[in-house]
Every structure is written in structure tokens, then in C-alpha cells.
Amino acid sequence: MQPSAQAPLCGVHGAVRVRNVPNSTGTGYYFKEIASDYSDIRKRWLVVFSEAASNREVATFFKQLKKQRGRAEKRLWHLANREFLPPQDAHQAVAKKAAKWPYHRVDYQLEEVPHYPKPGRPAQDAAPDRIGYRLIGHVVENQDAIEKALQHKGKFIIATNQLDSKVLPAETLLCAYKAQADHGLDDGDGLGVVGLCPGRAQVADRAFAHRTNRAQSGGKTHLASNDAMGLSDV
């Protein structure tokens, strides 16, 4: 097994690097093995990065990002065609909409819209009886949020309570999971691998703990989300 100076780059939007993953199986998977006491149970974790999965997930992410931006721009267009009074209403309206856009934000300013008591062109020294406010702005990407989301792509955890790496080497663990995942098997070869979507942190958290409790006395293996374990930067 040849060590790698650095993990592969996803090649999209700034080349997000999976840090500190020095080993590769030579088949597009990179991994790092660590120990954990998750749920007060000693286990071995294999943090895995898949180039193929990352490429798929990143491509899907940017397709969704483009759609989300289109929806955000449509919502902002509607806001820009409204008049607000007082200006705090405009700020609140933008904040309410932007809260639903995790990967976008709005750069905007408010333009005063004076209203005069008499119709027609006001006199030069006429004072408005009230002033409304209109939005002028555009939707931009939240680069920090995007970069953070990309760090999770193509990564997952295989966990086992077989602590002896000679009995169950990391390569064997990864290959066993891969074989079961490819063929849709459950508990194949007695490993009990269970797959969980990497983006579903809370579900993974509960399922991992449940399966861990069931497997305390045997050499069971589990797949869990890196999001649930807080390992997006490993």
C-alpha cells in the first residue's frame, strides 16, 4: 500500500481537499483509520473518501445550487417590486427569505421613494409627506457555506468493534463493505454492514448508536455518517 502525499482533489470549485487521509487502496478510495470511544464503546473507525462518489455528489450539488439560486433570484425580484415602510420591514423581509438559502446571501441597499401630497412633478423645495423604501440588490453565493458542504462529499465512516487490525485489516474492512454495498447484501460474511446516507446526521447518529449497542459482544461492522461524528475535516 503506497502512501499518498495528499488526498485527491475533487477538481470542482476550488478543488476541495480531503485532509490527512494518507493511505489509498489504489481503487479510488482513500482512508484513514482512527480509534474512537463513541457512545462509551471502544471502536475502530475507517474514514473513507471515494473519488467516484465525490464526483457524483459534487456534480449533483452544483446542479441543485444552480436551481436554488434561480429560486432565490425570483424571490428577490418579488421583494424588489415592493415598497417598504419603515426600512426595518425591508431588512426583515430579506432576512426571512435569506434564512431559507443556506448557500446564498443577498447584497442589497435601500433606495428612498418619496411621496408628495399633490400629484405631478413636485416643486424643487417641496417636502415629501412620507418616504418609502425599495430594495436594490442581487443574490450571491455564500462561499464559506459552499466550501464547508463540499468537504463532506464522497466521505463516510465504516466502524467496527473488532479492535485487532491483524484480525480485520482496514483494506479487508473496506473491501467487505464495498462488496456488500455493490451487491445489496446485509450482514454478509458476518460483518453486519449497514449503510447510511452521509447527509443525514441525526438519523446516522441514532442508527449508529443502536447498531453499536447490538454489536458490543461481536466483531460487527457499521457504516455511519461522517456528519454525525463531526469528522468533516479528517
C-alpha positions as CSV (number, residue, x, y, z in Angstrom):
1,M,0.0,0.0,0.0
2,Q,1.7,3.2,-1.2
3,P,1.3,6.3,1.0
4,S,0.0,9.4,-0.7
5,A,1.5,12.9,-0.1
6,Q,-2.0,14.3,-0.2
7,A,-5.5,13.1,-0.7
8,P,-7.2,13.5,-4.1
9,L,-8.8,16.8,-5.1
10,C,-12.4,16.8,-6.3
11,G,-11.4,19.2,-9.1
12,V,-14.5,21.3,-8.8
13,H,-15.0,24.8,-7.4
14,G,-11.6,25.4,-5.8
15,A,-10.5,21.8,-5.5
16,V,-11.7,20.8,-2.0
17,R,-9.0,18.7,-0.4
18,V,-9.8,15.8,2.0
19,R,-7.1,16.5,4.6
20,N,-4.9,13.9,6.4
21,V,-6.0,10.8,4.5
22,P,-2.6,9.3,3.7
23,N,-3.5,5.8,2.6
24,S,-5.1,4.5,-0.6
25,T,-6.4,1.1,-1.7
26,G,-5.5,2.0,-5.3
27,T,-9.1,1.8,-6.4
28,G,-10.2,5.4,-6.0
29,Y,-10.7,5.1,-2.2
30,Y,-8.6,6.9,0.4
31,F,-8.9,6.2,4.1
32,K,-7.6,7.0,7.5
33,E,-8.0,4.7,10.4
34,I,-8.7,6.1,13.9
35,A,-9.8,4.9,17.3
36,S,-13.0,6.1,19.0
37,D,-14.9,5.8,22.2
38,Y,-18.2,6.8,20.6
39,S,-21.2,6.1,22.9
40,D,-18.6,4.9,25.5
41,I,-17.7,1.9,23.4
42,R,-14.2,1.4,22.1
43,K,-14.3,1.0,18.3
44,R,-12.1,1.4,15.2
45,W,-13.3,3.9,12.6
46,L,-12.2,3.8,9.0
47,V,-12.8,7.3,7.5
48,V,-13.2,6.7,3.7
49,F,-13.1,9.1,0.8
50,S,-14.3,7.8,-2.6
51,E,-13.3,9.7,-5.7
52,A,-16.2,8.4,-7.7
53,A,-18.8,9.2,-5.0
54,S,-17.3,12.6,-4.6
55,N,-17.5,13.4,-8.3
56,R,-21.2,12.3,-8.4
57,E,-22.1,14.2,-5.2
58,V,-20.3,17.4,-6.2
59,A,-21.9,17.4,-9.7
60,T,-25.4,16.9,-8.1
61,F,-24.6,19.6,-5.5
62,F,-23.8,22.2,-8.2
63,K,-26.9,21.3,-10.2
64,Q,-29.0,21.9,-7.1
65,L,-27.1,25.0,-6.3
66,K,-28.0,26.5,-9.7
67,K,-31.7,25.7,-9.1
68,Q,-31.6,27.2,-5.7
69,R,-30.0,30.4,-7.0
70,G,-32.7,30.7,-9.6
71,R,-35.4,30.4,-6.9
72,A,-33.6,32.9,-4.7
73,E,-33.4,35.4,-7.5
74,K,-37.1,35.0,-8.2
75,R,-37.9,35.7,-4.6
76,L,-35.7,38.7,-4.5
77,W,-37.3,40.1,-7.7
78,H,-40.7,40.0,-5.9
79,L,-39.2,41.8,-2.9
80,A,-37.6,44.4,-5.2
81,N,-41.0,45.2,-6.6
82,R,-42.5,46.0,-3.2
83,E,-42.2,49.2,-1.3
84,F,-41.5,49.1,2.4
85,L,-42.3,51.4,5.2
86,P,-40.4,51.7,7.6
87,P,-37.0,50.5,6.3
88,Q,-36.8,47.8,9.1
89,D,-39.6,46.0,7.2
90,A,-37.3,45.6,4.2
91,H,-34.4,44.2,6.3
92,Q,-36.7,41.8,8.0
93,A,-38.2,40.6,4.7
94,V,-34.8,40.0,3.2
95,A,-33.6,38.2,6.4
96,K,-36.7,35.9,6.4
97,K,-36.1,34.9,2.8
98,A,-32.3,34.5,3.0
99,A,-32.7,32.2,6.1
100,K,-34.0,29.6,3.6
101,W,-31.0,29.9,1.4
102,P,-28.0,28.2,3.1
103,Y,-25.7,28.6,0.2
104,H,-26.7,32.1,-0.9
105,R,-27.0,35.6,0.5
106,V,-28.3,38.9,-0.7
107,D,-26.2,42.0,-1.3
108,Y,-28.6,44.9,-1.3
109,Q,-29.2,48.5,-0.4
110,L,-32.4,50.5,0.1
111,E,-33.5,53.3,-2.2
112,E,-35.7,56.0,-0.9
113,V,-39.1,56.6,-2.7
114,P,-40.5,60.0,-1.7
115,H,-44.3,60.6,-1.9
116,Y,-45.8,64.1,-2.1
117,P,-49.2,65.3,-1.2
118,K,-50.0,66.6,-4.7
119,P,-49.8,64.6,-7.9
120,G,-47.4,65.6,-10.7
121,R,-43.9,66.9,-10.5
122,P,-43.2,68.4,-7.1
123,A,-41.7,71.8,-6.6
124,Q,-38.0,71.9,-6.1
125,D,-38.4,72.9,-2.4
126,A,-41.4,70.6,-1.8
127,A,-41.0,68.2,1.1
128,P,-42.5,64.7,0.9
129,D,-45.2,63.7,3.3
130,R,-43.8,60.2,3.6
131,I,-40.8,58.2,2.3
132,G,-41.0,54.5,1.3
133,Y,-38.1,52.2,0.6
134,R,-37.3,49.8,-2.3
135,L,-34.7,47.1,-2.5
136,I,-31.8,47.2,-5.0
137,G,-29.6,44.1,-4.8
138,H,-28.6,40.7,-6.2
139,V,-28.1,37.2,-5.0
140,V,-24.5,36.0,-4.4
141,E,-23.1,32.6,-3.4
142,N,-22.1,32.0,0.2
143,Q,-18.6,30.7,-0.5
144,D,-17.9,29.7,3.1
145,A,-21.0,27.6,3.3
146,I,-20.4,26.0,-0.1
147,E,-16.8,25.1,0.7
148,K,-17.9,23.5,4.0
149,A,-20.6,21.5,2.2
150,L,-18.1,20.2,-0.3
151,Q,-15.8,18.9,2.4
152,H,-18.4,16.3,3.2
153,K,-18.8,14.9,-0.4
154,G,-17.6,11.4,-1.0
155,K,-16.8,10.7,2.6
156,F,-18.2,8.1,5.0
157,I,-17.2,6.0,8.0
158,I,-17.0,2.3,8.5
159,A,-16.9,1.4,12.1
160,T,-16.1,-1.9,13.8
161,N,-15.6,-3.1,17.4
162,Q,-13.0,-5.6,16.1
163,L,-10.1,-3.7,17.6
164,D,-7.4,-6.1,16.3
165,S,-6.3,-4.8,12.9
166,K,-4.4,-8.1,12.2
167,V,-7.7,-10.0,12.5
168,L,-9.6,-7.4,10.4
169,P,-7.2,-5.2,8.4
170,A,-8.5,-1.9,7.1
171,E,-8.3,-3.0,3.5
172,T,-10.4,-6.1,4.2
173,L,-12.9,-4.0,6.1
174,L,-13.3,-1.6,3.2
175,C,-13.5,-4.3,0.6
176,A,-16.1,-6.2,2.6
177,Y,-18.2,-3.1,2.9
178,K,-17.8,-2.4,-0.8
179,A,-18.8,-5.9,-1.9
180,Q,-21.9,-5.8,0.3
181,A,-22.9,-2.3,-0.9
182,D,-22.4,-3.3,-4.6
183,H,-24.5,-6.5,-4.2
184,G,-27.1,-5.2,-1.8
185,L,-26.2,-7.7,0.9
186,D,-27.0,-7.4,4.6
187,D,-24.8,-8.9,7.2
188,G,-22.7,-10.6,4.5
189,D,-19.8,-12.6,5.9
190,G,-20.9,-11.8,9.4
191,L,-19.8,-8.2,9.1
192,G,-23.2,-6.7,9.5
193,V,-22.5,-3.6,7.4
194,V,-25.3,-1.1,7.4
195,G,-25.3,1.9,5.0
196,L,-26.5,5.4,6.0
197,C,-26.8,8.5,3.8
198,P,-23.8,10.8,4.7
199,G,-26.0,13.9,4.8
200,R,-28.5,12.5,7.4
201,A,-26.5,13.3,10.5
202,Q,-29.3,12.8,13.1
203,V,-30.5,9.6,11.6
204,A,-27.0,8.3,11.3
205,D,-26.3,9.2,14.9
206,R,-29.3,7.3,16.3
207,A,-28.8,4.3,14.0
208,F,-25.1,4.1,14.7
209,A,-25.7,4.0,18.5
210,H,-28.5,1.4,18.1
211,R,-26.4,-0.9,16.0
212,T,-23.4,-0.4,18.3
213,N,-25.4,-1.5,21.3
214,R,-26.4,-4.6,19.4
215,A,-22.9,-5.4,18.5
216,Q,-21.0,-4.9,21.7
217,S,-20.1,-8.6,22.1
218,G,-19.1,-9.4,18.5
219,G,-17.0,-8.2,15.6
220,K,-19.7,-6.3,13.9
221,T,-19.1,-3.6,11.4
222,H,-21.2,-0.5,10.8
223,L,-21.2,2.3,8.3
224,A,-22.0,5.7,9.7
225,S,-22.2,9.3,8.6
226,N,-19.1,11.5,9.0
227,D,-21.5,14.4,9.5
228,A,-22.9,12.7,12.6
229,M,-19.5,12.1,14.0
230,G,-18.2,15.6,13.3
231,L,-15.4,14.4,11.0
232,S,-15.8,16.6,8.0
233,D,-12.2,17.8,8.3
234,V,-10.4,14.5,8.7
